[in-house]
């Protein structure tokens, strides 16, 4: 307190001035000075925080490496645009500088705008996106499905972010029985990428079981942040963070910004959610849905049990009906035996008749075939005897022929075989005569 008092006592009174300005009058004077000094003015820069109000007016900031300025484009000028400005677009605007008196802020009222190429942040974004895509970090084949019933959910976000309240509220409403492990980290600013990497690393230890005696096993991780300008979301376009997400042992859901916002983390994550609340809903099937499934299974089991009980009851009724009248059962059995006996006797009788008919047929056929065979052999013998008789040499000799043979028994059938003085035997029909060849 003594230091505070000494500072008060040593302070000097205000120096006298020639004029005391009212705030509004000072703002108007500054606006008049800028209007006379600068307007109209043409400014080039990068669009940031672009919004379009329901009235049709557009509000955004123009920035570069060294500064930024608030801009307003009223509905008439905005209706003349031939393109849709987005955060990160580099544009050239023409307008008038002024002071927004209710807040005492410097403001550029834009009257026209034209594209001037993409901004530096967008160039960095697309350069990193192309690099990681070429390495396969965005490949759909490496994306994993989300667990239907996770044992634990990891959450990475800022303690002061509205996204934390949205996610926790959604999870509490849908799956209050699933534990949630919060790994706090900054989601905006220079230190945000490093803190996000550290938070994910801690959750990975819970997911892969490297932490001994861990109380919760994390099966899925939510990386969330609310909406904002492109520079506000820039921490999620960090290359080390993207590679850390790709190394996750469990599926990662990225819910950064609004539905129209895209970051590198969205492309690397296993699933992208349009909002933090949607990310929470993706990993939390409502308890009511599972209860409905259990109820349906219970009804199916009950129906199956009832059908089985009814079937067994019918079998018992049938058995009791048969046991209640044994005489009827015995009578039916006698009838069945009598019918079986008649069928058996009839079958045997028919079989014997068939066999007897076959034997009779075969007996008659055998005799006829034997007689026909003997007659055929007799006819063949007679024909052979006739042919042999016709070939008998004695029949030829009876017609006056003789059979001449030489002394060596060779038949003399040619004059060339005859030798003068050789003896020849001539066989006739009733004997043989010895002859001598004289000439």
BELKADA-V154524 format. One line per field, one symbol per residue. ss: DSSP state (a for helix, b for strand, c for the rest). psi: psi as a letter, one per 30 degrees, with the letter a starting at -180 (. if undefined). burial: I if it has 9 or more other ideal C-beta (glycine too) atoms within 8 Angstrom, else O. Layout:
ss: ???
psi: ???
burial: ???
This chain:
ss: caaaaaaaaaccccccccccccaaaaaaaaaaaaaaacccbbbbbbbbbbbbcccccbbbbbbccccbbbbbbcaaaaccccccccccbbbbbbbbbbbbccccbbbbbbbbbbbbbbcaaaaaaaaaaaaaaacccccaaacccccccccbbbbbbccccaaaaaaaaaaaaaccccbbbbbbcccccccaaaaaaaaaaaaaaaaacccccccccccbbbbbbccccccccaaaacaaaaaaaaccccbbbbbbcccccccaaaaaccbbcccaaaaaaaccccaaaaaaaaaaaaaaaaaaaaaaaaaaaaaaaaaaaaaacaaaaaaaaaaaaaaaaaaaaaaaaaaaaaaaaaaaaaaaaaaaaaaaaaaaaaaaaaaaaaaaaaccaaaaacccccbbbbccccbcccaaacccccbbbbbccccbbbbbccc
psi: eeeeeeeeefkklkkklfkjkkeeeeeeeeeeeeefeeklkkkkakkkhkkjlfffkkkakklaffllkklkjleeeeffkgljklkfkklklkakkakjeffhkkkjjkflklkgllleeeeeeeeeeeeeeefgfgkfffkklkkeikflkkkjlkfgkfeeeeeeeeeeeeiffkkkjkjklkgklefeeeeeeeeeeeeeeeeggfkkhkfkjkflkkjlkllalefegffggkeeeeeeefgkflkkkkikaaffkkleeeeelekkkfleeeeefegikkeeeeeeeeeeeeeeeeeeeeeeeeeeeeeeeeeeeeffifeeeeeeeeeeeeeeeeeeeeeeeeeeeeeeeeeeeeeeeeeeeeeeeeeeeeeeeeeeeeeeefgkffeeefgglljkkleggkkjgkfffkkkfkkkkjkafgakkklkke.
burial: OOOOOOOOOOOOOOOOOOOOOOOOOIIIIIIOOIIOOOIOIOIOIIIIIIOOOOOIIIIIIIIOOOOIIIIIIIOOIIOOIOOOIOIIIIIIIIIIIIIIIOOOOIIIIIIIIOOOOOIOIIIIIIOIIOIIIOOOIOOOOOOOOIIOOIIIIIIIIIOOIOIIOIIIOIIOOIIOOIOIIOIOIIIIOOOIIOIIIIIIIIIIIIIOOOOOOOOIIIIIIIIIIIOIIIOOIIIIIIIOIIIIIIOIOIIIIIIIIOOOIOIIIIIIIIIIIOIIIIIIIIIIOOIOOIOOOOOOOOOOOOOOOOOOOOOOOOOOOOOOOOOOOOOOIOOOOOOOOOOOOOOOOOOOOOOOOOOOOOOOOOOOOOOOOOOOOOOOOOOOOOOOOOOOOOOOOOIOIOOOOOIIIIOOOOOIOOOOIIOOOIOIIIIIOOOOOOIOIOO
